[in-house]
Structures are given as C-alpha cells and as structure tokens.
Amino acid sequence: RTQRNMSIHLTLGCAALLLGVLFQISQIEIIMLIILVSFVMALELINTAMEEVVNMLSINKKIRAMFAKDVSAAAVLLASVSALIIGVIIFLPRIIMLLLR
C-alpha cells in the first residue's frame, strides 16, 4: 500500500515539476515545488518505517498501534494536501490564462 502511495506521490511530483517547466514558473516556485515534493516523499518514507516498527512491536497493543499508524499517515496526508493547495496557487492562474487565450 505504501509503495503504491510513494509511486503516486512521485508521479504527481514529477508532473508538477514538468508543468512548472512548461509554464515557465519562477525559480523560487520551482524550488518550492522541489521542497514540497521532497517533503511529502520523506514523510511517506517515515510513515512506512513507523508502520513497520509498530507492526513488529505491537503484538498485544492493537488500539495504540493503530493510533500511531493513523497519526503517521495523517502527517503524510496533511503534507500532501498542503502541497496540493500550493500547487493550485501556483498553477491555477496560469491554466486559466491559457484557457482564456
């Protein structure tokens, strides 16, 4: 499941960077996209590690283990939604301008 999520994040991140090049966004915006994509992917890796450690250590503590996994996954979700919002802020005006030409 996590590997699937990682490939989704990687694909969307590469697509965002490609769009950035196509729309000729500023250097600061490209740097922001690189940081955001890297941050989301790093959190996904941390989430994977956290899930594996929790799985190894939580034979009888199912509820607490599930809570730890949920919190870790929520961190990835928060970062992903934040990245999406910033992507919309960067790209939506350019897409609208392109469509209105």
C-alpha positions in Angstrom: 0.0 0.0 0.0 2.7 2.5 1.0 4.8 1.7 -2.2 1.7 2.5 -4.2 1.3 5.8 -2.4 5.0 6.5 -2.9 4.7 6.0 -6.7 1.6 8.2 -6.7 3.4 11.0 -4.9 6.4 10.6 -7.2 4.3 10.7 -10.3 2.4 13.8 -9.2 5.6 15.4 -8.1 7.2 14.9 -11.4 4.1 16.1 -13.2 4.1 19.3 -11.1 7.8 19.9 -11.9 7.1 19.3 -15.6 4.2 21.7 -15.6 6.5 24.2 -13.8 8.9 23.9 -16.7 6.2 24.1 -19.3 4.6 27.2 -17.7 8.0 28.7 -17.1 7.3 29.4 -13.4 9.8 31.4 -11.4 13.0 29.9 -9.9 11.5 30.4 -6.4 8.4 28.5 -7.4 10.4 25.6 -8.8 12.4 25.5 -5.6 9.2 25.5 -3.6 7.9 22.6 -5.7 11.1 20.6 -5.2 11.0 21.2 -1.4 7.3 20.2 -1.2 7.7 17.0 -3.3 10.7 16.0 -1.3 8.9 16.7 2.0 5.9 14.6 1.1 8.1 11.8 -0.1 10.3 11.9 3.0 7.2 11.8 5.2 5.9 8.8 3.2 9.2 7.0 3.9 9.0 7.9 7.6 5.4 6.7 7.6 6.5 3.4 6.1 9.2 2.9 8.7 6.8 3.8 11.5 4.3 1.3 10.3 6.8 -1.5 10.1 8.2 -0.7 13.6 4.7 -0.6 15.1 3.9 -3.9 13.4 6.9 -5.5 14.9 6.4 -4.2 18.4 2.6 -4.3 18.8 1.5 -7.9 19.2 -1.0 -7.2 22.0 -1.5 -3.5 21.8 -3.7 -3.2 18.7 -5.6 0.0 19.6 -2.4 2.0 20.4 -0.6 0.6 17.4 -3.4 1.6 15.1 -3.4 5.1 16.6 0.3 5.5 16.0 -0.1 4.4 12.4 -3.1 6.7 11.9 -1.2 9.7 13.2 1.8 8.9 11.0 -0.5 8.6 8.0 -2.2 11.8 8.9 1.1 13.6 8.7 1.6 12.4 5.1 -2.0 13.5 4.3 -1.5 16.9 5.8 1.7 17.5 3.8 0.1 16.2 0.6 -3.0 18.5 0.9 -0.7 21.4 1.7 1.4 20.6 -1.4 -1.8 20.4 -3.5 -3.0 23.8 -2.2 0.3 25.4 -3.0 0.3 23.7 -6.5 -3.2 25.1 -7.1 -2.0 28.6 -6.1 1.0 28.4 -8.5 -0.7 26.8 -11.5 -4.4 27.7 -11.5 -3.9 31.3 -12.6 -1.6 30.1 -15.4 -4.1 27.4 -16.5 -6.9 30.0 -16.5 -4.8 32.4 -18.6 -4.0 29.6 -21.0 -7.7 28.6 -21.4 -8.8 32.2 -21.9 -6.4 32.9 -24.8 
